[in-house]
Amino acid sequence: TPSKTDSMEYIQIHTLGNSLNFGTATFESHLRASCASHTRGLWGGGRNNSGTYQNTIDYVTIQSTGNGIEFGDLTHPKSTYGGGLSSSTRGIWAGGYSNVSPDTGGIKTIDYVEIATTGDALSFGELDVDIYNHAGTSSPIKGFFCGGSPVNEGIRKITIASKGNSVNTGELNAVANSSTASSNSTRAVLFGGQNPTNINTMEYFDTSSDGNTIISGELTEAKALGASVSSQTRGVLLSGRNPSNVNNIEYINFSTLGNAIDFGDLSIARQKFQGCSDSHG
């Protein structure tokens, strides 16, 4: 803030405290989408400091700090505001916003990569609607894309190991867009978002069954466009906009839910960025 950045920061999810420097990405950007395995973190798409839309995928090795390395490209030539999720082996990007004619606006594209290799993404299928600015999260088997713009409260499900189009499995309670989500192997939690103004609620759903979300607690403040990461025990929300950029980090315990608890701070206030972890759902 106020310009796009290439900096990366990290936290240890099982402890509390402020973030530390990890390295730099291959270019300054915002509005990317991310996914990860137990060893690698990937980011795709986004928009650089000159405002150009990108389809680049970068990766890092999570266990060691260092700079991003080019992985390949997404199938769509230019996209931003997409959603990302992953299993332990496969990364998925879906939807997003394009400024490339003739499909300017929201897109339906779903891409995938095998995280252990490098190379360009392949076609997975399509979302049932043209959508962007939505949250992605997953269990070990299923992937979920939640909400989005234009205003949409649907939850869309895919099976990560197979290819195909998404199916609608339920609706969000309060969030419409600009939220972020964390999950463990059984439960997904959405943090904040807009509907249409910033909200401070959190809502959850069980990833093993279809249905609508349930309100589970509140954030310390109403905000949107932050990032989130998770372990099997904790979901963590980092920063966002309220309406100015903030730098606080807060977390919940998946087993008990309830209101968010202070974790620490990022080194700078951020919005429109994404995180990933080596111990997610």
Salt bridges, closest charged atoms under 4 A:
GLU9 OE2 - ARG270 NH2 2.78
ASP58 OD2 - ARG32 NH1 3.15
ASP103 OD2 - HIS76 NE2 2.67
GLU114 OE2 - ARG90 NH2 2.97
ASP128 OD1 - ARG156 NE 2.55
ASP206 OD1 - ARG187 NE 3.59
ASP210 OD1 - LYS157 NZ 3.12
GLU250 OE2 - LYS223 NZ 2.65
